[in-house]
Structure formats: structure tokens, C-alpha cells
């Protein structure tokens, strides 16, 4: 069995790496007989080479028996050969959004369809899509997909609007990255010790995400927040979710914030981490604050005493869609700020007080089991 996984690999964040781990778990449970060869279509192969080395032991433990390699998706001859040789094409998570590289995924799906190869979108979110060019590209990808499982219900609704077809029936489940988080919890459940006296914080630079920076909360409020929580915790660890220039290396902005604070117990984690090293930091922290989507996901799954700074649209964004999918008790009602809104400084200074209550969200284990079962069952239906 040969499987081609495409997406944003080659520019992968730690979130993308967790998505890949989750998809490998799904594939391992779906195809349990014979050799399974998985090839990653990489936009920048040197980066994928590095991340596969860093995470290989994790992938082997999650999905033993899969053979995992990568290739240069920019080499058309190589790409065509891989499409012709594959038995299944997977768009492996992340956003379907306004990026030129979306054209590469369209090419793969159309060619695979012509060659009668099954295609699947597993765990993607739809949007943000603003430009007509990318809306049309997204339409073509959806039309050439034999199976679509979005990562949230909002993406299903958005796809009906995009395709102008209210009757279309796409599926949704949780982000595959949660499967990686669950495997980590199983791996660590016998060794996890007491929480350590630090708070883990991820924020990102607004100017790098395609919107007007002046629509967002002022940087001054972020600095005041960091200084405030530094008074409570022994250390404030600023955690990058991305350490590659394309997509925004978080370390530049986090270092800038560190330099502009007056507190001496604020540090940036500069050394690139593998997936489980990141999970260790979030799970062992006394509390967490997150902004990037997957930092919110992991802090919620692995810690639970976390506060969410949502930089996406409150109505249609991926973070609010994630919260709606699982927070049935409104636990995060007072643990959430949308930074697109004009939020007073006092609200940010309340974050420390909320986290000091030391209440933890309990992410039920059945959610993982139902998520894995749903992906496997639907994937088997097209292969």
C-alpha cells in the first residue's frame, strides 16, 4: 500500500507535526496488513528531513510498521511518478486558505482523480479564504475529493457556502493532532510527576498573518500581561510553535517581547523541540496561555489550566470552532479573549487571577477513541 500525504509539509509547525503523527495513527489502524509506504510531499525537503529525524521515534511508537519517507513536491517529474505509484492521496490537515501552494494540492488531487486514485482530506479546516483565485482552487480540491473530514463543524458550513450547495454532506471530527496528544498521555501516564513552577506562553506576531496589525490588541498589553504573570510564577517560558522563516519564526517576536519586559524570569525557548519535548513543557506547566491554534489545542488537551488568546474571527475562526466542538460546559467562558476586539487592559490583568484558581479542563478519553474510529471507518469506505 502506497500513500501520498500532501499539505504544508516543508514549512511544518509543531502543530503540523502533530497532525502528521495523528494521520499516521489513522493510517496504521486502517491498513493493518502488508507493507504500508507513506511518502510526504514536501515544499522544502531539507526541513522535512530534519523534522522526520527529530520525530521519527515518536512516529514509530504511534504507528509501528509504516515506512515513512519524503520527496520534493516542486520537482514535477518526481511528483507525477509519485502520484502514478500511489494507492491513496491524503491532504493531511492544516488550513485550506489563501496560499499559492494550494495550487500544488489542487494539481495533485486532479491528477490523482484522473488516474482513478482515491483522494481524502483528513482533518483540514476551511478558510480563511478571501481572494477569488483561492476560493476557486479550494472548490476544485473539494470537488476532486472522494472523502472529506474537516476538523470542525464550521468548516462543513463554510464548504456549503463556498460550493453553493446546501445539501452537500461533508464529514467533520476533531483535528488529528489530538490523537498525537492522546498517545503522549498514554506514554507518560506512569512517569508524570508534579507540576513545575512555570507558566508556558505562546503568542504570535500579528503582522505576519495577513491582516492589519492595528486591528489587534496592542503589544503593550501583551507585555503587561507577561510582566503580571511573572510575579506569580517562578519562570515564564515563551514557547515557539514555529521555528522556520516561512510561516513566521515565533522566536523573533518572542525575543522582542522578552527584551521589552522588565522581568528577569522571562525566557524564550530557542532550541528547536521535537513533538514530545513540546508536550512535556505544556503538560508539566502550572498554567498555560496560548494564541497559535495548535498551542491552544495542546494546552487544552495536556494541561487544562489554560487561557486562550484568539487571534482569529470570533464567529468563523478556527479557535472558536475548536472550542465549540468540545467545551459543552462553557469552561472557557472566562478563559478567553478575542484579540480582534477592543479589550480593556483590566481584562488582561484578570488572566493571572483566573489561572491562580488552578482549575483544569478534563478532556475525556472517549473523544480520542471516537475520533480515531470515525477517521478509520470513513477512510476504509474509499479504499
Buried (B, 14 or more C-beta within 10 A) or exposed (E): BBBBBBBBBBBBBBBBBBBBBBBBBBBBBBBEEEEBBBBBBBBBBEBBBBBBEBBEEBBEBBBEEBEBEBBBBBEEEEBBEBBEEBBBBBBBBBBBBBBEBBBBBBBBBBBBBEEEBBBBBBBBBBBBBEEEEBEEBBBBBBEBBBBBBBBBEBBBBBBBEBBEEEEEEBBBBBBBBBBBBBBBBEBBEEEEEEBBEBBBBBBBBBEBBEBEEEEBBBBEBBBBBBBBBBEBBEBBBBBBBBBBEEBBBBBBBBBEBBEEBEBEBBEBBEEBBBBBBBBBBBBBBBBBBBBBBBBBBBBBBBBBBBBBBBBBBEEBBBBBBBBEBBBEEEBBEEBBBBBBEEBEBEEBBBBBEBBBEEEEBEBEEEBBEEBBEBBBEBBEEEB
